[in-house]
Amino acid sequence: MSTRVHIYTDGACRGNPGPGGWGVLLRYGDKEKTLSGAELNSTNNRMELRAAIEGLNALKKSCKAVVVTDSQYVKQGITEWIHTWRKKGWKNSLGKPVKNQDLWLELEHALERHEVEWQWVKGHSNHPENDIADELARFAIDKLLAFHQN
């Protein structure tokens, strides 16, 4: 497991809920790949989670990866909160069902093959790779809306 891949992720929504998009920039050495997608009815948090899931799922082999996100929800959720949610039967601190449990489980599954480090960056702060992931997410929304207008 010597391969180290950087996965830059972002999600976006027009309205919350509303049309949402996600974007991913994968970088391994000097090689890059971009991914994106969109859903007609989503939330910003779901798109942030989807970006992380799709980025990890794009890795063909087990590897060391650094997932860079501007979402504290994703970073804290997967590194801290998920352990408590599991112990409490997927209930939050108020005893209510954890939102987006389906995607948290998908993300956990996507992590199984990899050794992952999580990094948070401030969104919209001129972080070049985060800006690319954000543009991919927003463009995916534009494409989806243009398709549904025709």
CNS distance restraints for C-alpha pairs under 8 A (distance, minus, plus):
assign (resid   1 and name CA) (resid  62 and name CA) 6.55 0.50 0.50
assign (resid   1 and name CA) (resid  63 and name CA) 4.92 0.50 0.50
assign (resid   1 and name CA) (resid  64 and name CA) 6.19 0.50 0.50
assign (resid   2 and name CA) (resid  63 and name CA) 6.62 0.50 0.50
assign (resid   2 and name CA) (resid  64 and name CA) 6.65 0.50 0.50
assign (resid   3 and name CA) (resid  63 and name CA) 5.26 0.50 0.50
assign (resid   3 and name CA) (resid  64 and name CA) 5.75 0.50 0.50
assign (resid   3 and name CA) (resid  65 and name CA) 7.84 0.50 0.50
assign (resid   4 and name CA) (resid  28 and name CA) 6.70 0.50 0.50
assign (resid   4 and name CA) (resid  63 and name CA) 6.33 0.50 0.50
assign (resid   4 and name CA) (resid  64 and name CA) 4.69 0.50 0.50
assign (resid   4 and name CA) (resid  65 and name CA) 5.22 0.50 0.50
assign (resid   4 and name CA) (resid  66 and name CA) 7.38 0.50 0.50
assign (resid   5 and name CA) (resid  26 and name CA) 6.90 0.50 0.50
assign (resid   5 and name CA) (resid  27 and name CA) 5.79 0.50 0.50
assign (resid   5 and name CA) (resid  28 and name CA) 4.87 0.50 0.50
assign (resid   5 and name CA) (resid  29 and name CA) 7.87 0.50 0.50
assign (resid   5 and name CA) (resid  63 and name CA) 7.43 0.50 0.50
assign (resid   5 and name CA) (resid  64 and name CA) 6.43 0.50 0.50
assign (resid   5 and name CA) (resid  65 and name CA) 4.63 0.50 0.50
assign (resid   5 and name CA) (resid  66 and name CA) 6.26 0.50 0.50
assign (resid   6 and name CA) (resid  26 and name CA) 5.79 0.50 0.50
assign (resid   6 and name CA) (resid  27 and name CA) 5.13 0.50 0.50
assign (resid   6 and name CA) (resid  28 and name CA) 6.48 0.50 0.50
assign (resid   6 and name CA) (resid  65 and name CA) 5.73 0.50 0.50
assign (resid   6 and name CA) (resid  66 and name CA) 4.81 0.50 0.50
assign (resid   6 and name CA) (resid  67 and name CA) 6.07 0.50 0.50
assign (resid   6 and name CA) (resid  68 and name CA) 7.30 0.50 0.50
assign (resid   7 and name CA) (resid  24 and name CA) 6.72 0.50 0.50
assign (resid   7 and name CA) (resid  25 and name CA) 5.84 0.50 0.50
assign (resid   7 and name CA) (resid  26 and name CA) 4.63 0.50 0.50
assign (resid   7 and name CA) (resid  27 and name CA) 6.49 0.50 0.50
assign (resid   7 and name CA) (resid  52 and name CA) 7.90 0.50 0.50
assign (resid   7 and name CA) (resid  55 and name CA) 6.24 0.50 0.50
assign (resid   7 and name CA) (resid  56 and name CA) 7.71 0.50 0.50
assign (resid   7 and name CA) (resid  65 and name CA) 7.08 0.50 0.50
assign (resid   7 and name CA) (resid  66 and name CA) 6.02 0.50 0.50
assign (resid   7 and name CA) (resid  67 and name CA) 4.71 0.50 0.50
assign (resid   7 and name CA) (resid  68 and name CA) 5.99 0.50 0.50
assign (resid   8 and name CA) (resid  24 and name CA) 5.55 0.50 0.50
assign (resid   8 and name CA) (resid  25 and name CA) 5.05 0.50 0.50
assign (resid   8 and name CA) (resid  26 and name CA) 6.38 0.50 0.50
assign (resid   8 and name CA) (resid  67 and name CA) 6.02 0.50 0.50
assign (resid   8 and name CA) (resid  68 and name CA) 4.78 0.50 0.50
assign (resid   8 and name CA) (resid  69 and name CA) 6.24 0.50 0.50
assign (resid   8 and name CA) (resid 129 and name CA) 6.26 0.50 0.50
assign (resid   8 and name CA) (resid 130 and name CA) 6.06 0.50 0.50
assign (resid   8 and name CA) (resid 133 and name CA) 6.41 0.50 0.50
assign (resid   9 and name CA) (resid  22 and name CA) 7.53 0.50 0.50
assign (resid   9 and name CA) (resid  23 and name CA) 5.82 0.50 0.50
assign (resid   9 and name CA) (resid  24 and name CA) 4.62 0.50 0.50
assign (resid   9 and name CA) (resid  25 and name CA) 6.61 0.50 0.50
assign (resid   9 and name CA) (resid  48 and name CA) 7.18 0.50 0.50
assign (resid   9 and name CA) (resid  51 and name CA) 5.46 0.50 0.50
assign (resid   9 and name CA) (resid  52 and name CA) 6.02 0.50 0.50
assign (resid   9 and name CA) (resid  55 and name CA) 7.41 0.50 0.50
assign (resid   9 and name CA) (resid  67 and name CA) 7.33 0.50 0.50
assign (resid   9 and name CA) (resid  68 and name CA) 6.23 0.50 0.50
assign (resid   9 and name CA) (resid  69 and name CA) 5.32 0.50 0.50
assign (resid   9 and name CA) (resid  70 and name CA) 7.69 0.50 0.50
assign (resid   9 and name CA) (resid 130 and name CA) 6.73 0.50 0.50
assign (resid   9 and name CA) (resid 133 and name CA) 5.53 0.50 0.50
assign (resid   9 and name CA) (resid 134 and name CA) 7.71 0.50 0.50
assign (resid  10 and name CA) (resid  22 and name CA) 5.75 0.50 0.50
assign (resid  10 and name CA) (resid  23 and name CA) 5.40 0.50 0.50
assign (resid  10 and name CA) (resid  24 and name CA) 6.66 0.50 0.50
assign (resid  10 and name CA) (resid  47 and name CA) 7.50 0.50 0.50
assign (resid  10 and name CA) (resid  48 and name CA) 5.49 0.50 0.50
assign (resid  10 and name CA) (resid  51 and name CA) 6.10 0.50 0.50
assign (resid  10 and name CA) (resid  69 and name CA) 6.38 0.50 0.50
assign (resid  10 and name CA) (resid  70 and name CA) 6.83 0.50 0.50
assign (resid  10 and name CA) (resid  71 and name CA) 7.80 0.50 0.50
assign (resid  10 and name CA) (resid 130 and name CA) 6.87 0.50 0.50
assign (resid  10 and name CA) (resid 133 and name CA) 5.28 0.50 0.50
assign (resid  10 and name CA) (resid 134 and name CA) 5.34 0.50 0.50
assign (resid  10 and name CA) (resid 137 and name CA) 6.69 0.50 0.50
assign (resid  11 and name CA) (resid  20 and name CA) 7.34 0.50 0.50
assign (resid  11 and name CA) (resid  21 and name CA) 5.72 0.50 0.50
assign (resid  11 and name CA) (resid  22 and name CA) 4.25 0.50 0.50
assign (resid  11 and name CA) (resid  23 and name CA) 6.34 0.50 0.50
assign (resid  11 and name CA) (resid  44 and name CA) 5.99 0.50 0.50
assign (resid  11 and name CA) (resid  45 and name CA) 7.38 0.50 0.50
assign (resid  11 and name CA) (resid  46 and name CA) 7.84 0.50 0.50
assign (resid  11 and name CA) (resid  47 and name CA) 4.53 0.50 0.50
assign (resid  11 and name CA) (resid  48 and name CA) 4.25 0.50 0.50
assign (resid  11 and name CA) (resid  49 and name CA) 7.77 0.50 0.50
assign (resid  11 and name CA) (resid  50 and name CA) 7.78 0.50 0.50
assign (resid  11 and name CA) (resid  51 and name CA) 6.46 0.50 0.50
assign (resid  11 and name CA) (resid 133 and name CA) 7.92 0.50 0.50
assign (resid  11 and name CA) (resid 134 and name CA) 6.67 0.50 0.50
assign (resid  11 and name CA) (resid 137 and name CA) 5.79 0.50 0.50
assign (resid  12 and name CA) (resid  20 and name CA) 5.56 0.50 0.50
assign (resid  12 and name CA) (resid  21 and name CA) 5.28 0.50 0.50
assign (resid  12 and name CA) (resid  22 and name CA) 6.27 0.50 0.50
assign (resid  12 and name CA) (resid  43 and name CA) 7.97 0.50 0.50
assign (resid  12 and name CA) (resid  44 and name CA) 5.35 0.50 0.50
assign (resid  12 and name CA) (resid  47 and name CA) 6.37 0.50 0.50
assign (resid  12 and name CA) (resid  48 and name CA) 7.39 0.50 0.50
assign (resid  12 and name CA) (resid 134 and name CA) 7.15 0.50 0.50
assign (resid  12 and name CA) (resid 137 and name CA) 5.92 0.50 0.50
assign (resid  12 and name CA) (resid 138 and name CA) 6.30 0.50 0.50
assign (resid  13 and name CA) (resid  17 and name CA) 7.18 0.50 0.50
assign (resid  13 and name CA) (resid  18 and name CA) 6.06 0.50 0.50
assign (resid  13 and name CA) (resid  19 and name CA) 5.68 0.50 0.50
assign (resid  13 and name CA) (resid  20 and name CA) 4.09 0.50 0.50
assign (resid  13 and name CA) (resid  21 and name CA) 6.30 0.50 0.50
assign (resid  13 and name CA) (resid  42 and name CA) 7.27 0.50 0.50
assign (resid  13 and name CA) (resid  43 and name CA) 6.13 0.50 0.50
assign (resid  13 and name CA) (resid  44 and name CA) 5.16 0.50 0.50
assign (resid  13 and name CA) (resid  47 and name CA) 7.61 0.50 0.50
assign (resid  13 and name CA) (resid 138 and name CA) 7.93 0.50 0.50
assign (resid  13 and name CA) (resid 141 and name CA) 7.85 0.50 0.50
assign (resid  14 and name CA) (resid  18 and name CA) 5.39 0.50 0.50
assign (resid  14 and name CA) (resid  19 and name CA) 5.48 0.50 0.50
assign (resid  14 and name CA) (resid  20 and name CA) 6.33 0.50 0.50
assign (resid  15 and name CA) (resid  19 and name CA) 7.06 0.50 0.50
assign (resid  15 and name CA) (resid  43 and name CA) 7.87 0.50 0.50
assign (resid  16 and name CA) (resid  42 and name CA) 7.21 0.50 0.50
assign (resid  16 and name CA) (resid  43 and name CA) 5.09 0.50 0.50
assign (resid  16 and name CA) (resid  44 and name CA) 6.42 0.50 0.50
assign (resid  17 and name CA) (resid  41 and name CA) 6.29 0.50 0.50
assign (resid  17 and name CA) (resid  42 and name CA) 5.23 0.50 0.50
assign (resid  17 and name CA) (resid  43 and name CA) 4.57 0.50 0.50
assign (resid  17 and name CA) (resid  44 and name CA) 7.44 0.50 0.50
assign (resid  18 and name CA) (resid  40 and name CA) 6.58 0.50 0.50
assign (resid  18 and name CA) (resid  41 and name CA) 4.85 0.50 0.50
assign (resid  18 and name CA) (resid  42 and name CA) 5.45 0.50 0.50
assign (resid  18 and name CA) (resid  43 and name CA) 6.42 0.50 0.50
assign (resid  19 and name CA) (resid  38 and name CA) 7.31 0.50 0.50
assign (resid  19 and name CA) (resid  39 and name CA) 5.84 0.50 0.50
assign (resid  19 and name CA) (resid  40 and name CA) 4.28 0.50 0.50
assign (resid  19 and name CA) (resid  41 and name CA) 4.96 0.50 0.50
assign (resid  19 and name CA) (resid  42 and name CA) 5.92 0.50 0.50
assign (resid  19 and name CA) (resid  43 and name CA) 7.81 0.50 0.50
assign (resid  19 and name CA) (resid 141 and name CA) 6.45 0.50 0.50
assign (resid  19 and name CA) (resid 145 and name CA) 7.88 0.50 0.50
assign (resid  20 and name CA) (resid  38 and name CA) 5.47 0.50 0.50
assign (resid  20 and name CA) (resid  39 and name CA) 5.34 0.50 0.50
assign (resid  20 and name CA) (resid  40 and name CA) 6.35 0.50 0.50
assign (resid  20 and name CA) (resid  41 and name CA) 6.65 0.50 0.50
assign (resid  20 and name CA) (resid  42 and name CA) 5.41 0.50 0.50
assign (resid  20 and name CA) (resid  43 and name CA) 6.42 0.50 0.50
assign (resid  20 and name CA) (resid  44 and name CA) 6.75 0.50 0.50
assign (resid  20 and name CA) (resid  47 and name CA) 6.34 0.50 0.50
assign (resid  20 and name CA) (resid 137 and name CA) 7.78 0.50 0.50
assign (resid  20 and name CA) (resid 141 and name CA) 5.94 0.50 0.50
assign (resid  21 and name CA) (resid  36 and name CA) 7.21 0.50 0.50
assign (resid  21 and name CA) (resid  37 and name CA) 5.63 0.50 0.50
assign (resid  21 and name CA) (resid  38 and name CA) 4.04 0.50 0.50
assign (resid  21 and name CA) (resid  39 and name CA) 6.39 0.50 0.50
assign (resid  21 and name CA) (resid  47 and name CA) 5.98 0.50 0.50
assign (resid  21 and name CA) (resid 136 and name CA) 7.98 0.50 0.50
assign (resid  21 and name CA) (resid 137 and name CA) 4.48 0.50 0.50
assign (resid  21 and name CA) (resid 138 and name CA) 6.07 0.50 0.50
assign (resid  21 and name CA) (resid 139 and name CA) 7.81 0.50 0.50
assign (resid  21 and name CA) (resid 140 and name CA) 5.49 0.50 0.50
assign (resid  21 and name CA) (resid 141 and name CA) 5.16 0.50 0.50
assign (resid  22 and name CA) (resid  36 and name CA) 5.44 0.50 0.50
assign (resid  22 and name CA) (resid  37 and name CA) 5.55 0.50 0.50
assign (resid  22 and name CA) (resid  38 and name CA) 6.27 0.50 0.50
assign (resid  22 and name CA) (resid  47 and name CA) 5.31 0.50 0.50
assign (resid  22 and name CA) (resid  48 and name CA) 6.61 0.50 0.50
assign (resid  22 and name CA) (resid  50 and name CA) 6.71 0.50 0.50
assign (resid  22 and name CA) (resid  51 and name CA) 5.19 0.50 0.50
assign (resid  22 and name CA) (resid 133 and name CA) 7.61 0.50 0.50
assign (resid  22 and name CA) (resid 134 and name CA) 7.61 0.50 0.50
assign (resid  22 and name CA) (resid 136 and name CA) 6.90 0.50 0.50
assign (resid  22 and name CA) (resid 137 and name CA) 4.11 0.50 0.50
assign (resid  22 and name CA) (resid 138 and name CA) 7.53 0.50 0.50
assign (resid  22 and name CA) (resid 140 and name CA) 7.15 0.50 0.50
assign (resid  23 and name CA) (resid  34 and name CA) 7.42 0.50 0.50
assign (resid  23 and name CA) (resid  35 and name CA) 5.79 0.50 0.50
assign (resid  23 and name CA) (resid  36 and name CA) 4.36 0.50 0.50
assign (resid  23 and name CA) (resid  37 and name CA) 6.86 0.50 0.50
assign (resid  23 and name CA) (resid  51 and name CA) 5.85 0.50 0.50
assign (resid  23 and name CA) (resid 132 and name CA) 7.94 0.50 0.50
assign (resid  23 and name CA) (resid 133 and name CA) 4.60 0.50 0.50
assign (resid  23 and name CA) (resid 134 and name CA) 6.24 0.50 0.50
assign (resid  23 and name CA) (resid 135 and name CA) 7.41 0.50 0.50
assign (resid  23 and name CA) (resid 136 and name CA) 4.70 0.50 0.50
assign (resid  23 and name CA) (resid 137 and name CA) 4.32 0.50 0.50
assign (resid  23 and name CA) (resid 140 and name CA) 7.85 0.50 0.50
assign (resid  24 and name CA) (resid  34 and name CA) 5.56 0.50 0.50
assign (resid  24 and name CA) (resid  35 and name CA) 5.06 0.50 0.50
assign (resid  24 and name CA) (resid  36 and name CA) 6.21 0.50 0.50
assign (resid  24 and name CA) (resid  51 and name CA) 6.06 0.50 0.50
assign (resid  24 and name CA) (resid  52 and name CA) 7.75 0.50 0.50
assign (resid  24 and name CA) (resid  54 and name CA) 7.76 0.50 0.50
assign (resid  24 and name CA) (resid  55 and name CA) 6.03 0.50 0.50
assign (resid  24 and name CA) (resid 133 and name CA) 5.12 0.50 0.50
assign (resid  24 and name CA) (resid 136 and name CA) 7.24 0.50 0.50
assign (resid  25 and name CA) (resid  32 and name CA) 6.92 0.50 0.50
assign (resid  25 and name CA) (resid  33 and name CA) 5.91 0.50 0.50
assign (resid  25 and name CA) (resid  34 and name CA) 4.64 0.50 0.50
assign (resid  25 and name CA) (resid  35 and name CA) 6.65 0.50 0.50
assign (resid  25 and name CA) (resid  55 and name CA) 7.82 0.50 0.50
assign (resid  25 and name CA) (resid 129 and name CA) 7.02 0.50 0.50
assign (resid  25 and name CA) (resid 132 and name CA) 7.15 0.50 0.50
assign (resid  25 and name CA) (resid 133 and name CA) 5.90 0.50 0.50
assign (resid  26 and name CA) (resid  32 and name CA) 5.51 0.50 0.50
assign (resid  26 and name CA) (resid  33 and name CA) 5.15 0.50 0.50
assign (resid  26 and name CA) (resid  34 and name CA) 6.20 0.50 0.50
assign (resid  26 and name CA) (resid  55 and name CA) 7.08 0.50 0.50
assign (resid  27 and name CA) (resid  31 and name CA) 5.72 0.50 0.50
assign (resid  27 and name CA) (resid  32 and name CA) 4.56 0.50 0.50
assign (resid  27 and name CA) (resid  33 and name CA) 6.68 0.50 0.50
assign (resid  28 and name CA) (resid  32 and name CA) 6.49 0.50 0.50
assign (resid  34 and name CA) (resid 136 and name CA) 8.00 0.50 0.50
assign (resid  35 and name CA) (resid  54 and name CA) 7.94 0.50 0.50
assign (resid  35 and name CA) (resid  55 and name CA) 7.65 0.50 0.50
assign (resid  35 and name CA) (resid 136 and name CA) 7.58 0.50 0.50
assign (resid  36 and name CA) (resid  51 and name CA) 7.76 0.50 0.50
assign (resid  36 and name CA) (resid 136 and name CA) 5.96 0.50 0.50
assign (resid  36 and name CA) (resid 137 and name CA) 6.11 0.50 0.50
assign (resid  36 and name CA) (resid 140 and name CA) 6.20 0.50 0.50
assign (resid  37 and name CA) (resid 137 and name CA) 7.00 0.50 0.50
assign (resid  37 and name CA) (resid 140 and name CA) 5.45 0.50 0.50
assign (resid  37 and name CA) (resid 141 and name CA) 7.75 0.50 0.50
assign (resid  38 and name CA) (resid 137 and name CA) 7.48 0.50 0.50
assign (resid  38 and name CA) (resid 140 and name CA) 5.50 0.50 0.50
assign (resid  38 and name CA) (resid 141 and name CA) 5.66 0.50 0.50
assign (resid  38 and name CA) (resid 144 and name CA) 6.50 0.50 0.50
assign (resid  39 and name CA) (resid 141 and name CA) 7.67 0.50 0.50
assign (resid  39 and name CA) (resid 144 and name CA) 7.52 0.50 0.50
assign (resid  40 and name CA) (resid 144 and name CA) 7.41 0.50 0.50
assign (resid  40 and name CA) (resid 145 and name CA) 7.93 0.50 0.50
assign (resid  42 and name CA) (resid  46 and name CA) 6.47 0.50 0.50
assign (resid  42 and name CA) (resid  47 and name CA) 7.13 0.50 0.50
assign (resid  43 and name CA) (resid  47 and name CA) 6.36 0.50 0.50
assign (resid  44 and name CA) (resid  48 and name CA) 6.21 0.50 0.50
assign (resid  45 and name CA) (resid  49 and name CA) 6.24 0.50 0.50
assign (resid  45 and name CA) (resid  73 and name CA) 7.24 0.50 0.50
assign (resid  45 and name CA) (resid  74 and name CA) 7.74 0.50 0.50
assign (resid  46 and name CA) (resid  50 and name CA) 6.04 0.50 0.50
assign (resid  46 and name CA) (resid 100 and name CA) 6.80 0.50 0.50
assign (resid  46 and name CA) (resid 103 and name CA) 7.37 0.50 0.50
assign (resid  47 and name CA) (resid  51 and name CA) 6.12 0.50 0.50
assign (resid  48 and name CA) (resid  52 and name CA) 6.65 0.50 0.50
assign (resid  48 and name CA) (resid  71 and name CA) 6.82 0.50 0.50
assign (resid  48 and name CA) (resid  74 and name CA) 6.93 0.50 0.50
assign (resid  49 and name CA) (resid  53 and name CA) 6.25 0.50 0.50
assign (resid  49 and name CA) (resid  74 and name CA) 6.26 0.50 0.50
assign (resid  49 and name CA) (resid 103 and name CA) 6.60 0.50 0.50
assign (resid  49 and name CA) (resid 104 and name CA) 7.52 0.50 0.50
assign (resid  49 and name CA) (resid 107 and name CA) 7.38 0.50 0.50
assign (resid  50 and name CA) (resid  54 and name CA) 6.01 0.50 0.50
assign (resid  50 and name CA) (resid 103 and name CA) 7.17 0.50 0.50
assign (resid  51 and name CA) (resid  55 and name CA) 6.02 0.50 0.50
assign (resid  52 and name CA) (resid  56 and name CA) 6.26 0.50 0.50
assign (resid  52 and name CA) (resid  67 and name CA) 7.29 0.50 0.50
assign (resid  52 and name CA) (resid 107 and name CA) 7.25 0.50 0.50
assign (resid  53 and name CA) (resid  57 and name CA) 6.04 0.50 0.50
assign (resid  53 and name CA) (resid 106 and name CA) 6.87 0.50 0.50
assign (resid  53 and name CA) (resid 107 and name CA) 5.19 0.50 0.50
assign (resid  53 and name CA) (resid 110 and name CA) 6.19 0.50 0.50
assign (resid  54 and name CA) (resid  58 and name CA) 6.06 0.50 0.50
assign (resid  55 and name CA) (resid  59 and name CA) 7.17 0.50 0.50
assign (resid  56 and name CA) (resid 110 and name CA) 5.94 0.50 0.50
assign (resid  56 and name CA) (resid 111 and name CA) 7.02 0.50 0.50
assign (resid  57 and name CA) (resid 110 and name CA) 5.91 0.50 0.50
assign (resid  59 and name CA) (resid  63 and name CA) 7.91 0.50 0.50
assign (resid  61 and name CA) (resid 113 and name CA) 7.98 0.50 0.50
assign (resid  62 and name CA) (resid 113 and name CA) 5.19 0.50 0.50
assign (resid  62 and name CA) (resid 114 and name CA) 5.12 0.50 0.50
assign (resid  62 and name CA) (resid 115 and name CA) 7.93 0.50 0.50
assign (resid  63 and name CA) (resid 113 and name CA) 7.47 0.50 0.50
assign (resid  63 and name CA) (resid 114 and name CA) 5.16 0.50 0.50
assign (resid  63 and name CA) (resid 115 and name CA) 6.31 0.50 0.50
assign (resid  64 and name CA) (resid 114 and name CA) 5.88 0.50 0.50
assign (resid  64 and name CA) (resid 115 and name CA) 4.71 0.50 0.50
assign (resid  64 and name CA) (resid 116 and name CA) 5.86 0.50 0.50
assign (resid  64 and name CA) (resid 117 and name CA) 7.97 0.50 0.50
assign (resid  65 and name CA) (resid 114 and name CA) 6.97 0.50 0.50
assign (resid  65 and name CA) (resid 115 and name CA) 6.22 0.50 0.50
assign (resid  65 and name CA) (resid 116 and name CA) 4.85 0.50 0.50
assign (resid  65 and name CA) (resid 117 and name CA) 6.32 0.50 0.50
assign (resid  66 and name CA) (resid 116 and name CA) 5.69 0.50 0.50
assign (resid  66 and name CA) (resid 117 and name CA) 4.76 0.50 0.50
assign (resid  66 and name CA) (resid 118 and name CA) 5.81 0.50 0.50
assign (resid  66 and name CA) (resid 119 and name CA) 7.04 0.50 0.50
assign (resid  67 and name CA) (resid 116 and name CA) 6.99 0.50 0.50
assign (resid  67 and name CA) (resid 117 and name CA) 6.28 0.50 0.50
assign (resid  67 and name CA) (resid 118 and name CA) 5.02 0.50 0.50
assign (resid  67 and name CA) (resid 119 and name CA) 6.14 0.50 0.50
assign (resid  68 and name CA) (resid 118 and name CA) 6.15 0.50 0.50
assign (resid  68 and name CA) (resid 119 and name CA) 4.76 0.50 0.50
assign (resid  68 and name CA) (resid 120 and name CA) 5.76 0.50 0.50
assign (resid  68 and name CA) (resid 121 and name CA) 6.89 0.50 0.50
assign (resid  68 and name CA) (resid 130 and name CA) 7.92 0.50 0.50
assign (resid  69 and name CA) (resid  74 and name CA) 7.58 0.50 0.50
assign (resid  69 and name CA) (resid  75 and name CA) 7.19 0.50 0.50
assign (resid  69 and name CA) (resid 118 and name CA) 7.72 0.50 0.50
assign (resid  69 and name CA) (resid 119 and name CA) 6.35 0.50 0.50
assign (resid  69 and name CA) (resid 120 and name CA) 5.10 0.50 0.50
assign (resid  69 and name CA) (resid 121 and name CA) 6.11 0.50 0.50
assign (resid  69 and name CA) (resid 130 and name CA) 7.53 0.50 0.50
assign (resid  70 and name CA) (resid 120 and name CA) 5.37 0.50 0.50
assign (resid  70 and name CA) (resid 121 and name CA) 4.86 0.50 0.50
assign (resid  70 and name CA) (resid 122 and name CA) 5.40 0.50 0.50
assign (resid  70 and name CA) (resid 123 and name CA) 5.03 0.50 0.50
assign (resid  70 and name CA) (resid 130 and name CA) 7.55 0.50 0.50
assign (resid  71 and name CA) (resid  75 and name CA) 6.37 0.50 0.50
assign (resid  71 and name CA) (resid 120 and name CA) 6.89 0.50 0.50
assign (resid  71 and name CA) (resid 121 and name CA) 7.98 0.50 0.50
assign (resid  71 and name CA) (resid 123 and name CA) 7.92 0.50 0.50
assign (resid  72 and name CA) (resid  76 and name CA) 5.63 0.50 0.50
assign (resid  72 and name CA) (resid  77 and name CA) 7.70 0.50 0.50
assign (resid  72 and name CA) (resid 120 and name CA) 6.85 0.50 0.50
assign (resid  73 and name CA) (resid  77 and name CA) 5.53 0.50 0.50
assign (resid  74 and name CA) (resid  78 and name CA) 6.06 0.50 0.50
assign (resid  75 and name CA) (resid  79 and name CA) 6.08 0.50 0.50
assign (resid  75 and name CA) (resid 118 and name CA) 6.39 0.50 0.50
assign (resid  75 and name CA) (resid 119 and name CA) 7.31 0.50 0.50
assign (resid  75 and name CA) (resid 120 and name CA) 6.86 0.50 0.50
assign (resid  76 and name CA) (resid  80 and name CA) 5.23 0.50 0.50
assign (resid  76 and name CA) (resid  81 and name CA) 6.25 0.50 0.50
assign (resid  77 and name CA) (resid  81 and name CA) 4.69 0.50 0.50
assign (resid  77 and name CA) (resid  82 and name CA) 5.60 0.50 0.50
assign (resid  78 and name CA) (resid  82 and name CA) 5.59 0.50 0.50
assign (resid  78 and name CA) (resid 104 and name CA) 7.54 0.50 0.50
assign (resid  78 and name CA) (resid 108 and name CA) 7.77 0.50 0.50
assign (resid  79 and name CA) (resid 118 and name CA) 7.96 0.50 0.50
assign (resid  80 and name CA) (resid  84 and name CA) 7.67 0.50 0.50
assign (resid  81 and name CA) (resid  85 and name CA) 6.26 0.50 0.50
assign (resid  82 and name CA) (resid  86 and name CA) 6.14 0.50 0.50
assign (resid  82 and name CA) (resid 104 and name CA) 7.98 0.50 0.50
assign (resid  83 and name CA) (resid  87 and name CA) 6.44 0.50 0.50
assign (resid  84 and name CA) (resid  88 and name CA) 6.12 0.50 0.50
assign (resid  85 and name CA) (resid  89 and name CA) 6.16 0.50 0.50
assign (resid  85 and name CA) (resid  90 and name CA) 4.46 0.50 0.50
assign (resid  85 and name CA) (resid  91 and name CA) 5.53 0.50 0.50
assign (resid  85 and name CA) (resid  92 and name CA) 6.05 0.50 0.50
assign (resid  85 and name CA) (resid  98 and name CA) 7.28 0.50 0.50
assign (resid  86 and name CA) (resid  90 and name CA) 5.20 0.50 0.50
assign (resid  86 and name CA) (resid  91 and name CA) 7.83 0.50 0.50
assign (resid  88 and name CA) (resid  92 and name CA) 7.53 0.50 0.50
assign (resid  90 and name CA) (resid  97 and name CA) 5.97 0.50 0.50
assign (resid  90 and name CA) (resid  98 and name CA) 5.61 0.50 0.50
assign (resid  90 and name CA) (resid 101 and name CA) 7.46 0.50 0.50
assign (resid  91 and name CA) (resid  95 and name CA) 5.06 0.50 0.50
assign (resid  91 and name CA) (resid  96 and name CA) 5.11 0.50 0.50
assign (resid  91 and name CA) (resid  97 and name CA) 4.51 0.50 0.50
assign (resid  91 and name CA) (resid  98 and name CA) 5.26 0.50 0.50
assign (resid  92 and name CA) (resid  96 and name CA) 5.46 0.50 0.50
assign (resid  92 and name CA) (resid  97 and name CA) 6.16 0.50 0.50
assign (resid  92 and name CA) (resid  98 and name CA) 5.42 0.50 0.50
assign (resid 100 and name CA) (resid 104 and name CA) 6.34 0.50 0.50
assign (resid 101 and name CA) (resid 105 and name CA) 6.16 0.50 0.50
assign (resid 102 and name CA) (resid 106 and name CA) 6.35 0.50 0.50
assign (resid 103 and name CA) (resid 107 and name CA) 6.01 0.50 0.50
assign (resid 104 and name CA) (resid 108 and name CA) 6.16 0.50 0.50
assign (resid 105 and name CA) (resid 109 and name CA) 6.22 0.50 0.50
assign (resid 106 and name CA) (resid 110 and name CA) 6.17 0.50 0.50
assign (resid 107 and name CA) (resid 111 and name CA) 6.27 0.50 0.50
assign (resid 108 and name CA) (resid 112 and name CA) 6.63 0.50 0.50
assign (resid 111 and name CA) (resid 115 and name CA) 7.44 0.50 0.50
assign (resid 111 and name CA) (resid 116 and name CA) 7.16 0.50 0.50
assign (resid 121 and name CA) (resid 127 and name CA) 7.76 0.50 0.50
assign (resid 121 and name CA) (resid 130 and name CA) 7.96 0.50 0.50
assign (resid 123 and name CA) (resid 127 and name CA) 7.68 0.50 0.50
assign (resid 123 and name CA) (resid 130 and name CA) 7.12 0.50 0.50
assign (resid 124 and name CA) (resid 130 and name CA) 7.80 0.50 0.50
assign (resid 124 and name CA) (resid 131 and name CA) 6.85 0.50 0.50
assign (resid 126 and name CA) (resid 130 and name CA) 7.85 0.50 0.50
assign (resid 126 and name CA) (resid 131 and name CA) 6.65 0.50 0.50
assign (resid 127 and name CA) (resid 131 and name CA) 5.99 0.50 0.50
assign (resid 128 and name CA) (resid 132 and name CA) 6.35 0.50 0.50
assign (resid 129 and name CA) (resid 133 and name CA) 6.34 0.50 0.50
assign (resid 130 and name CA) (resid 134 and name CA) 6.12 0.50 0.50
assign (resid 131 and name CA) (resid 135 and name CA) 6.14 0.50 0.50
assign (resid 132 and name CA) (resid 136 and name CA) 6.19 0.50 0.50
assign (resid 133 and name CA) (resid 137 and name CA) 6.27 0.50 0.50
assign (resid 134 and name CA) (resid 138 and name CA) 6.23 0.50 0.50
assign (resid 135 and name CA) (resid 139 and name CA) 5.95 0.50 0.50
assign (resid 136 and name CA) (resid 140 and name CA) 6.11 0.50 0.50
assign (resid 137 and name CA) (resid 141 and name CA) 6.56 0.50 0.50
assign (resid 138 and name CA) (resid 142 and name CA) 6.39 0.50 0.50
assign (resid 139 and name CA) (resid 143 and name CA) 6.18 0.50 0.50
assign (resid 140 and name CA) (resid 144 and name CA) 6.17 0.50 0.50
assign (resid 141 and name CA) (resid 145 and name CA) 6.12 0.50 0.50
assign (resid 142 and name CA) (resid 146 and name CA) 6.06 0.50 0.50
assign (resid 143 and name CA) (resid 147 and name CA) 6.12 0.50 0.50
assign (resid 144 and name CA) (resid 148 and name CA) 6.33 0.50 0.50
assign (resid 145 and name CA) (resid 149 and name CA) 6.15 0.50 0.50
assign (resid 146 and name CA) (resid 150 and name CA) 6.73 0.50 0.50
